[in-house]
Amino acid sequence: MPDAEPTLIPLLIYATIGLLLLLLFLAWRLMVRLGRIERTLAGLSSHAEQASDAPPSVESQPGGAFEAFLLEDPERRKLPKGEQFAAYRRWRQEKGLNWSNS
């Protein structure tokens, strides 16, 4: 039986080296994938920044769309709140600011 021991040590060393190489390969593949994901996210964020450079709409102005609605016609401020909101809903519909149900 002592003859088996000398061959066991090199086998264990080779198996350990093989496992380490496998782990290094898997770590390298993981880094490649993470880099690809990072580049994709960077591209998406730069695309979002370019889209945010669009001119401000009525909705993003200070005071919002309701303030723009009131500024168009000063008489609207004198209306009761219920009538103001009904007129505001009609105004939003005319301007195409409402979400469509389709």
C-alpha positions, 0 to 999 in steps of 0.5 A, a space after each residue: 500500500 505505500 506505493 499508492 501514497 506517492 501518486 496521490 500527492 501529485 494528483 491532489 496538486 493537479 486537481 487543486 491547480 485545475 480547480 483554481 484555473 476553473 475558478 479563475 476562468 469563471 471569475 474572468 467570464 463574470 467580469 466580462 459580463 459585468 463590464 458589458 452590463 455596465 457599458 449597456 447601463 452607461 449607454 442607457 443613462 446617456 440616452 436618458 440625459 439626451 432625452 431630458 435635454 428636450 425643451 420644457 413642456 407645460 407640465 414641467 414649468 414652475 407651477 405646473 400645467 394648472 398654473 399655465 391654465 390659470 395664466 391663459 385667462 385671468 377670469 378662470 381664477 374667479 371661478 369656483 373650484 369645481 368649475 375651475 377643475 372642470 374647465 382644467 380637465 377640458 383644457 387638458 383634453 384640448 391640449 392633448 395632455 391627458 393619458 389616452 385609454 388605448 
